[in-house]
């Protein structure tokens, strides 16, 4: 590789070019084996992990040379297995995981950890009661996510309320041949009564282009079906969702004539930087105009450092600044009141978090616990 007359800078240059060439070879091998697929997202070519291939085959570990290259060229640890490294390099930061959708599948599948069979997540809200000098605890939600041995999401159980008022909903998923969810049903667990259905449609680039959400309402005083269609469109570094909110009820006017609320058109616009980070979120309607505007700013490493919530005139109402396990929020609507949220995290012996406690201005605010059951 080196000549006897090479200077130190020439040796560094040759070594760098050699390592880059080897990395390209590694990537090409993964493309040929089907582990990576090249797609065009917003006019830019990106490499994504082929989930269907990963779930159907065993990944070979990095060989000695590949391991050295990963350690030398990466500034931080990328993982112990080839799957860890692939997800860190290609799977965590792409636009398909960032866009707005009514589909909760992304959230549930992103909780997955290697060899997870079942993950139960419980979030509890805490409030200090001054008169009694005690903390009051209120369960916000609890859901249990079930995976098969190939990482595929089977179903989710969502627990709401407590005691006699406790209700459990079951969410099930139907997939296409590419392993994408195409129908998501939510039932009442005990009675099997249908609560909602969501149909998802994709384009040739595996992007969601339409969502049909149907809610089934039934009760002693009302019984009706409400359907909302969300239409997605994409441009370079831009994503837009448009939908009409249908009226829920008709009503009688002063003369006893039946009237209905008119349908209102809403739109959500999102903009991304070249790395796929969300930098602007805008929500507006035809009637009211701009309703909500949020802006996000990131470090060179891609970490979120600040966010701003603005009104229709462009005035900042709320701003937040982020560092490791710390968020500082300034509320402009409340005389610049400052809230400092600190997060403490506990891990199990496999390195997966099992408890997060958030302290807001020195008062305990949230407790989020995660119980992980692993396959043997």
C-alpha positions in Angstrom: 0.0 0.0 0.0 2.8 2.4 0.9 6.0 3.3 -1.0 9.3 3.8 0.8 9.4 7.5 -0.2 5.9 8.3 1.0 5.6 11.1 3.5 3.4 10.9 6.5 0.6 12.9 4.9 0.7 10.7 1.8 0.5 7.6 3.9 -2.6 9.0 5.7 -4.2 9.9 2.4 -3.6 6.4 1.0 -4.9 4.7 4.2 -8.0 6.9 4.2 -8.8 6.1 0.5 -8.2 2.4 1.1 -10.6 2.4 4.1 -13.3 4.3 2.1 -12.9 1.8 -0.7 -13.4 -1.1 1.7 -16.4 0.5 3.2 -18.0 0.9 -0.3 -17.3 -2.8 -0.9 -19.0 -3.7 2.4 -22.1 -1.7 1.4 -22.2 -3.2 -2.1 -22.0 -6.7 -0.6 -25.0 -5.9 1.7 -26.9 -4.5 -1.3 -26.2 -7.6 -3.4 -27.2 -9.9 -0.5 -30.5 -7.9 -0.2 -29.8 -6.5 3.3 -29.7 -3.0 2.0 -31.9 -1.5 -0.7 -31.3 1.8 -2.6 -34.4 4.1 -2.7 -35.1 7.6 -3.9 -36.5 9.8 -1.1 -37.4 13.3 -1.9 -35.1 13.2 -5.0 -32.1 11.9 -3.1 -30.8 8.3 -3.1 -30.6 6.7 0.3 -29.9 3.2 1.6 -32.5 1.6 3.8 -32.5 -1.7 5.6 -34.6 -4.4 3.9 -36.7 -5.6 6.9 -38.2 -8.5 4.9 -34.7 -10.0 4.3 -33.4 -9.4 7.8 -36.4 -11.3 9.3 -35.8 -14.3 7.0 -32.1 -14.9 7.4 -29.3 -14.9 9.9 -26.8 -12.0 9.6 -23.2 -13.0 9.5 -21.0 -11.0 12.0 -18.4 -8.6 10.7 -15.1 -10.2 9.9 -11.8 -8.9 11.4 -11.1 -6.4 8.7 -14.6 -5.0 8.7 -14.6 -4.7 12.5 -11.4 -2.7 12.4 -12.8 -0.3 9.7 -16.0 0.3 11.7 -14.0 1.1 14.9 -11.5 3.4 13.1 -13.9 5.4 11.0 -16.8 5.8 13.5 -16.5 8.4 16.3 -18.9 6.5 18.5 -19.6 2.9 19.2 -22.0 1.5 16.5 -23.0 -1.7 18.2 -21.8 -5.2 18.9 -23.6 -7.0 16.1 -23.9 -6.4 12.4 -27.6 -5.7 12.8 -26.8 -3.0 15.4 -24.4 -1.4 13.0 -26.7 -1.6 10.0 -29.5 0.1 12.0 -27.2 2.8 13.3 -25.8 3.5 9.8 -28.9 3.2 7.7 -32.0 2.6 9.7 -32.4 5.2 12.4 -32.4 8.5 10.5 -34.5 8.4 7.4 -37.5 10.4 6.3 -39.9 7.5 6.3 -39.6 7.3 10.1 -40.1 11.0 10.5 -43.3 11.9 8.5 -46.6 12.5 10.2 -49.0 9.6 10.1 -52.0 8.4 12.1 -50.3 5.0 12.0 -48.9 4.0 15.4 -47.0 1.0 14.0 -43.8 3.0 13.8 -44.0 3.8 17.5 -44.6 0.2 18.5 -41.9 -1.4 16.3 -39.3 1.2 17.4 -39.6 0.0 21.0 -38.3 -3.4 19.9 -35.0 -4.6 21.3 -33.0 -7.7 20.2 -34.8 -11.0 21.2 -37.8 -9.2 22.7 -40.9 -11.3 23.1 -43.1 -8.9 25.0 -42.6 -5.3 26.1 -44.9 -3.7 28.7 -44.8 0.1 29.0 -46.5 2.0 31.8 -46.5 5.7 32.3 -47.5 7.3 35.6 -48.1 11.0 36.1 -47.1 12.5 39.5 -48.3 15.6 41.2 -47.3 17.1 44.6 -50.3 17.7 46.8 -49.4 20.6 49.0 -52.1 20.2 51.6 -51.4 16.5 52.2 -47.7 16.9 51.6 -47.8 13.7 49.4 -47.4 12.8 45.8 -50.5 11.8 43.9 -50.0 9.2 41.2 -52.2 8.7 38.2 -51.6 6.1 35.5 -51.7 7.8 32.1 -51.4 4.6 30.0 -50.2 1.1 29.9 -49.7 -1.0 26.8 -48.1 -4.4 26.1 -46.4 -5.0 22.7 -46.0 -8.6 21.4 -43.4 -9.6 18.9 -42.6 -12.9 17.2 -39.2 -14.4 17.1 -38.4 -12.6 13.8 -39.0 -9.1 15.2 -42.4 -8.8 13.6 -45.1 -6.9 15.5 -48.0 -9.3 16.3 -50.4 -7.2 18.4 -50.7 -4.6 21.1 -52.9 -4.5 24.3 -53.7 -1.0 25.5 -55.1 -0.6 29.0 -57.1 2.5 29.8 -58.6 3.6 33.2 -58.5 1.6 36.4 -60.7 -0.6 38.6 -64.3 -1.1 37.3 -63.7 1.5 34.6 -60.7 -0.3 33.2 -60.9 -1.1 29.5 -58.5 -3.0 27.4 -58.1 -2.5 23.6 -56.4 -4.9 21.2 -54.6 -3.7 18.1 -53.9 -6.2 15.4 -51.9 -5.8 12.1 -52.2 -7.2 8.6 -49.1 -7.1 6.4 -48.4 -7.1 2.6 -45.7 -9.2 1.0 -43.1 -6.5 1.7 -43.8 -6.7 5.4 -45.6 -3.3 5.6 -48.7 -2.9 7.7 -51.7 -2.4 5.4 -54.7 -2.8 7.8 -54.7 -2.0 11.5 -57.8 -3.0 13.6 -58.6 -1.9 17.1 -61.1 -4.0 19.1 -62.5 -3.9 22.6 -60.6 -6.8 24.1 -63.4 -8.6 25.9 -66.4 -8.0 23.7 -64.4 -7.9 20.4 -66.4 -4.9 19.4 -64.7 -3.0 16.6 -63.4 0.5 17.6 -61.5 1.6 14.6 -59.8 0.4 11.4 -56.9 2.0 9.5 -56.1 1.1 5.9 -52.7 2.2 4.6 -51.7 2.6 0.9 -48.1 2.9 -0.4 -46.4 4.0 -3.6 -43.6 2.2 -5.4 -41.1 3.9 -3.1 -42.7 2.4 0.0 -44.1 5.8 1.1 -47.5 6.1 2.6 -49.7 8.0 0.1 -53.2 7.5 1.7 -54.6 6.5 5.0 -58.3 5.7 5.6 -59.2 5.9 9.3 -62.7 4.8 10.3 -64.0 5.2 13.9 -67.0 3.2 15.0 -69.1 4.9 17.7 -71.8 3.1 19.5 -73.8 3.8 22.7 -77.2 4.3 24.2 -77.6 7.8 22.7 -75.7 7.6 19.5 -74.5 5.1 16.9 -72.5 6.3 13.9 -69.4 5.7 11.8 -66.9 8.4 11.1 -64.3 8.1 8.3 -61.4 10.4 7.6 -59.1 10.1 4.6 -55.5 11.4 4.8 -53.8 12.1 1.5 -50.0 12.4 1.5 -47.8 14.1 -1.1 -44.1 14.4 -1.3 -41.5 16.8 -2.8 -37.8 17.2 -2.2 -37.4 17.6 1.6 -41.1 18.3 1.9 -44.2 16.3 3.0 -47.8 17.3 3.2 -50.9 15.6 4.6 -54.4 16.9 3.7 -57.7 15.7 5.2 -61.3 16.8 5.7 -62.8 16.6 9.2 -66.3 15.3 8.8 -69.1 16.5 11.1 -69.9 14.1 14.0 -73.5 15.1 14.6 -76.4 16.8 12.9 -78.5 19.2 15.0 -81.7 21.1 14.9 -82.0 24.8 14.4 -84.6 27.2 16.0 -87.2 26.1 13.5 -86.6 22.4 14.1 -84.8 21.8 10.8 -81.9 19.5 10.7 -78.5 21.1 10.0 -75.1 19.6 9.6 -71.7 21.1 10.3 -69.7 21.7 7.1 -66.6 19.7 6.5 -63.4 21.6 7.2 -60.1 21.0 5.3 -56.9 20.7 7.3 -53.4 20.4 6.2 -50.1 19.5 7.8 -46.8 20.5 6.2 -43.4 19.2 7.2 -40.0 20.3 6.0 -36.7 18.3 6.5 -33.0 19.0 6.2 -30.8 17.0 3.9 -30.1 14.5 6.7 -33.8 13.8 7.1 -34.3 15.7 10.3 -37.7 17.4 10.8 -37.0 21.2 10.8 -40.6 22.7 10.4 -44.1 21.5 11.3 -47.0 23.5 10.2 -50.7 22.9 10.8 -53.5 25.0 9.3 -57.1 25.0 8.0 -58.9 26.6 5.1 -61.1 28.5 7.5 -58.7 29.6 10.3 -55.4 29.7 8.3 -52.3 28.9 10.3 -53.0 27.2 13.6 -49.7 25.8 14.7 -46.1 26.3 13.7 -43.1 24.5 15.2 -39.4 24.8 14.2 -36.5 22.5 15.2 -32.8 23.0 15.2 -30.0 20.3 15.3 -26.3 20.0 16.0 -23.8 18.8 13.4 -24.2 15.3 14.9 -27.9 15.4 14.2 -29.0 15.8 17.8 -32.0 18.0 18.6 -30.8 21.2 20.4 -33.8 23.5 20.4 -37.4 23.9 19.3 -39.8 26.8 19.0 -43.6 27.0 19.0 -44.8 30.2 17.2 -48.2 31.8 16.6 -49.6 32.9 13.2 -47.7 36.2 13.4 -44.4 34.5 13.9 -44.0 35.4 17.6 -42.4 32.7 19.8 -44.9 31.4 22.4 -42.8 28.5 23.7 -39.1 27.5 23.3 -37.2 24.5 24.5 -33.5 23.7 24.6 -32.1 20.2 24.9 -28.9 18.6 26.2 -28.3 15.1 27.5 -31.3 14.1 29.6 -32.2 17.7 30.2 -34.8 20.0 28.6 -35.2 23.7 29.5 -38.5 25.3 28.4 -39.3 29.0 28.4 -43.0 29.9 28.2 -43.4 33.3 26.6 -47.1 33.3 27.4 -46.5 33.1 31.1 -44.0 35.9 31.7 -41.1 33.8 30.4 -41.6 31.1 33.1 -38.8 28.6 33.0 -39.3 24.8 33.4 -36.3 22.5 33.7 -37.0 18.8 33.1 -34.4 16.3 34.1 -34.5 12.6 33.1 -32.9 9.8 35.1 -32.7 6.4 33.3 -32.2 2.9 34.7 -31.0 0.0 32.6 -31.2 -3.8 32.9 -28.2 -6.1 32.5 -28.7 -6.2 28.7 -28.3 -2.4 28.4 -31.9 -1.7 27.7 -33.7 1.0 29.6 -36.4 -0.2 32.1 -37.2 3.0 34.0 -37.2 6.7 33.2 -38.1 9.4 35.8 -38.6 13.0 34.8 -38.2 15.7 37.4 -39.7 19.1 36.6 -38.3 22.0 38.6 -37.2 19.6 41.3 -40.7 17.9 41.5 -41.3 14.4 40.3 -43.5 14.6 37.2 -43.4 11.4 35.2 -42.4 7.8 35.8 -42.2 5.5 32.7 -41.4 1.9 33.3 -40.6 -0.8 30.7 -40.7 -4.5 31.4 -39.0 -6.7 28.7 -39.6 -10.4 28.3 -37.0 -12.0 26.0 -37.0 -15.1 23.8 -34.6 -17.8 25.1 
